[in-house]
Amino acid sequence: MVRRGYLRVLLMGEGPTDRRLEPLLYWLLQHITECDFAIEFARRVSGNEYRRIQYAHDNHDFDVLVLHRDADSTGLAVRRADIATAATSFQSQIVALVPDREQETWLLVEEAAIRRAAFNRTAAPDLDLPRVSKLANVTDPKAMLEDRLRRASLRTGERLRAFDVGEAIDRLVGEISDWSALRQLVAFQLFEADLRRSLAAKQC
């Protein structure tokens, strides 16, 4: 694909671990735009969605702002509506990135990648992951992901207690090379559709 133009994409998370969403965003941009692009990660800002967007405008140069917020127990529709309402006060392109429940939901997409992140190159054990189409129904995706990483590590006793799950999750996002299965989930479909609209508005 011949690329043209240049996009500055700002990813604003709720906390430092939201940087883990960068590989997913990079993959999606590669597949839906012909523009060259750069992704910048913005540090956490406390306050409501309006304040977060205002901070982005005051402190960063960007063409598209991707604002992450976990759905948590509040729900996808409410979180997206909160961001959409705040965005009406600004003229910039603002995209809501709201995973089902929390970002860990989307990290359950590939069993083989979970094994690799746990330094396990075998096909065992069976991690008993939900089908991708059912991931939105997982009530505690963070706990499930951490459990599956520990299970995949094949460690026991002291070695299991020494297993750093946070570092394993950091590795996991680099092990997933194809995020397309997430297109089965409504939350991801909405995110991709919004991002496509914002990119089209930039006409790069």
N, C-alpha and C positions, 0 to 999 in steps of 0.2 A: 504494500500500500504506500503510495506517495503522499507524504504528509505536507501540510501547508499551514501557515499561521502559527500562533503560539498562544497557549492558554496558561494562565496562572490560576491554579486550583488550591484553595485554602481548605484544609480539613480541620475543623474545630471539634474537639472531643469533650467529653465530660471529665476526663482524667488522663494521666500519662499513658496508661495501658491502651488507650484508644488508638495509639499509633499503630497498633496491630491491624487496624483497618486499612492502612496504606496499601499493602499488597493487593487487597481486593479492589480498592479504588483504582489502582494502577492498571490492573487486569481489565477492568471494565472500560476505562478510558481508551485503552489500546484497541478495544473491540468496537467502540462506537463513535470514535472521532478520527478524522484525518489530520487533525492538528497535532503539532508538537505540544507538549505540556510539561509543566513542572508542578509537583505537589509539595506544599508547605504544610507542616503540622503546627497548629496554634496551641499554646499552652492553655490549661484549664482556667476558666473565668467563672467565678461564682455569680449567682443571680439568675434572673429569668431569661427567656429566649431573646427578648428585646435587648437586654443588657449585653448578652453574648454577641449578638449581631453588631451592636454599636461598637463594642470593643474591637471586633474584627475590622470595622470601617476605620476606626481611629488609629489602629496600629499596624495594619497590613495592607499591601497592595494585592488585589486579586481580581480575577474576571468572574470566577464562580466560587461561592462559599458553600461547602458541604458541611452541614451542621448535624453532628451526631447526637442522638439522644436515645437511650434504651427505652423500650416500651414499658419494661418492668410490669407491675401489676396494674398500672394505669390503663394500658392498652394502646395499640397501634394508632387507632383513629384519633384519640385524644392528643397523643404526643404530636402527631402530624398537624393536627389543627392548631395546637399551641405555636408551632413553628410558623405555620402559614399565616396566622394572625399577626405575629411579630414581624414577619417579612413584609407585610403591606406598608409598613412605615419607611421602607427603603426602596430605592430604585434598582438595586443590584440583583444579580441572579443568585438565588438562595435555594439550595436543595436540601431537603430533609432526609437524613440517613437514620432510619429508625428500624433496627432489627427486631425480630420477634423476641419479646422478653428482654434479652441482653445479647451483646455481641457474640458471646460464646455459643449461642444457638447456631450461628452460621459457621462456626469452626468445627461443628460436628459433621460437616459435609462429606469428609473423605476418610474412611477407615484406614487405608494404607498410609496416609499422611500422618495420622495419629500414631501409628506404630513407628514410623520413621522418626518422628519427633521424640519418641521414647527410646530411641536407639535400638529398635527391634525391627530387623529386616525380614523376619519370618512371617508366615501367614497365620500364626497362632499367637495368642488365643483368639477365639471369636469374641469380638468386643460388644456384640449385641446392640448395635446402634439402631435407632429408629430409621425408617425410610426417610429420605430427604423430604418428601411431600408431607411427612408427619412431624417434622422438627418444630413447627410452630406450637405443637401441643405439649412440648416438654416444659414442665413447670419450673425446673431448676437446671437450666442448661450448664451453668458454671459448675455445679456439683457433679453433673454427669460427665462433663469433659474432664475434670480433674480425676474422677474415678477411672475413666477409660484410659487416661494416660498412665496412671499408676498400674492398672491391669496390664496394659501393653508393655510396660517396662520389664515384666517378668521378674521383678525384684521381690524379695521378702525380707522380713526382719529389719535389721539395722540399715541395710542397703535401701530398702523401700522408704524408711523414715528419712533417709538422706536425699531421696529423690526430690529435686527442685521442680515442682509443678509449674511455677511461674516461668522459669527458663524454658521448660518444655513447650509451653504455649507460645512463647516468643519464637521458638524454632518451628512450631507447627505452621504458623502463617507463611513461613518461607517454603514449607514443604508442599503447600497446595498450589499447584500450577494451573488448575482449571477450576474456576468457580461457577461454571455454567449451570451446574445442577441446582444452584440456588434460584434459578429462574422458575422453579416449580413453586416457590413461596410467594405469597401475595406481597409481603413486606418488601422483598427484593424487587419484584415486578414494579411496584410503585416507585421505589428508589431509582431504578433504571429509567423508567418513563420520565420522571422529573429531571434526571440528569440529561437525558436526551433533549428535552425541551429547552433546558438552559443552554446547552451547547448550540442548539439550532439558533437561539436568539443572539448568540455571539457572532454567528456567521463567519467563523474563521476558516 
